[in-house]
């Protein structure tokens, strides 16, 4: 997924602004579902066990490519809400350098109140997704290509 904002920090600020527009969590969940529908197509032949993200109750597949200069991530989930969570993470981190990814904590999660409104299983899945992105960036910074 290609970034829509110039930096990860700008992406996080835009996400916080967008979610602030909604008054309650039913509206925010609907917006999250709508965002998940914006994920780019994910090829069926990429939906393999090797690309499956462990730690998620829902099925999530993620593929990383690039190097320390720019890492691109593609991902998809079989869950509508999780797809929205994937979209937000990719919006912040995909298309960024390994250094920028590693220097950018996922502050948008607290800023929009996600940490208080996700089930424990979704929180664990989001943590696994963010850990995968961080680990990929760390390896890329060390010259190790994405899996």
Buried (B, 14 or more C-beta within 10 A) or exposed (E): BEBEBEEBBEBBBBBBEBBEEBEEBEEBBBBBBEBBEEBEEBEEEBBEEEBEBEBBEBEBBBBBEBBBEBBBBBBBBEBBBBBBBBBBBBBBBBBBBBEBBBEBEBBBBEBBBBEEEBEEEBBBBBBBBBEBBBEBBEBBBEEEEBE
